[in-house]
């Protein structure tokens, strides 16, 4: 069975105006040490998905850039900025915007 549904369940929990890293999502989905799997799962989403894929960023506090995304890198930052997240020199402040879930909710 694919692990993607569990990843999507975790990403759906990330609140408006907050972000999580690929590694954080992987850990919460039970995929310890497999942040790339999260990236692959999010890449496969359709453009009209209800899953807030844009709230998942890299461990540096940046939008991960790739030529394969056809401009979605800029879209991701724009969507985050619309939620009130500010970037300074391409990075956001983890202390302010990182999602800190209540782990009892995820069990």
C-alpha positions in Angstrom: 0.0 0.0 0.0 1.2 3.5 -0.8 2.4 5.8 2.0 1.1 8.8 0.1 -2.4 8.9 1.8 -0.7 9.2 5.2 1.5 12.0 3.9 -1.6 13.8 2.6 -3.4 13.4 5.9 -0.5 15.0 7.7 -0.2 17.9 5.2 -4.0 18.6 5.6 -3.3 19.2 9.3 -0.9 22.1 8.7 -2.8 25.2 9.6 -3.2 28.4 7.6 -0.2 30.7 8.0 2.1 27.9 9.2 4.6 25.6 7.5 6.2 22.2 8.0 9.4 20.8 6.5 9.5 17.8 4.3 11.3 16.0 7.1 8.8 17.0 9.7 5.9 15.7 7.5 7.9 12.4 6.9 8.4 11.9 10.6 4.7 12.6 11.4 3.7 10.2 8.6 5.9 7.4 10.1 8.5 7.7 7.4 11.4 8.6 9.6 14.4 10.0 7.5 12.5 9.9 4.2 11.7 13.6 3.4 12.2 12.9 -0.4 9.2 10.6 -0.3 7.1 13.6 0.9 8.4 15.6 -2.0 7.5 12.9 -4.5 4.0 12.6 -3.0 3.4 16.3 -3.2 4.7 16.6 -6.7 2.1 14.0 -7.8 -0.8 16.1 -6.7 -3.2 17.6 -9.2 -3.3 21.4 -9.5 -6.8 21.6 -8.1 -6.1 19.6 -5.0 -7.5 20.5 -1.6 -4.3 19.4 0.0 -2.2 22.5 1.1 1.0 21.3 -0.5 2.4 24.8 -0.5 2.8 24.7 3.3 5.6 22.2 3.0 9.1 23.7 2.6 12.7 22.6 3.0 14.7 22.5 6.2 16.5 25.8 5.3 13.2 27.7 5.5 13.0 28.1 1.7 10.8 27.0 -1.1 12.6 24.1 -2.8 13.3 25.1 -6.4 13.1 22.7 -9.4 12.9 23.2 -13.1 10.4 20.3 -13.2 7.7 22.3 -11.5 6.8 24.7 -14.4 6.6 27.8 -12.2 5.1 26.3 -9.2 8.0 27.4 -7.1 6.9 31.0 -7.5 3.3 29.9 -6.9 4.2 28.2 -3.7 5.9 31.4 -2.3 3.0 33.5 -3.5 0.4 31.3 -1.8 2.4 31.4 1.5 2.7 35.2 1.3 -1.1 35.4 0.8 -1.4 33.6 4.1 0.7 36.3 5.8 4.1 34.5 5.7 6.9 36.8 4.9 10.2 35.9 3.2 13.5 37.8 3.7 16.0 37.0 1.1 14.1 33.9 0.1 13.8 32.5 3.7 11.1 32.6 6.3 11.4 32.7 10.1 10.9 29.2 11.5 10.4 30.5 15.0 7.4 32.4 13.8 5.9 30.2 11.1 6.8 26.6 11.9 3.9 24.3 12.7 4.2 22.7 16.1 1.4 20.1 16.2 -0.3 18.7 19.2 1.0 15.1 18.9 -2.0 13.6 20.6 -4.1 14.8 17.7 -2.0 12.8 15.2 -2.4 9.5 17.0 
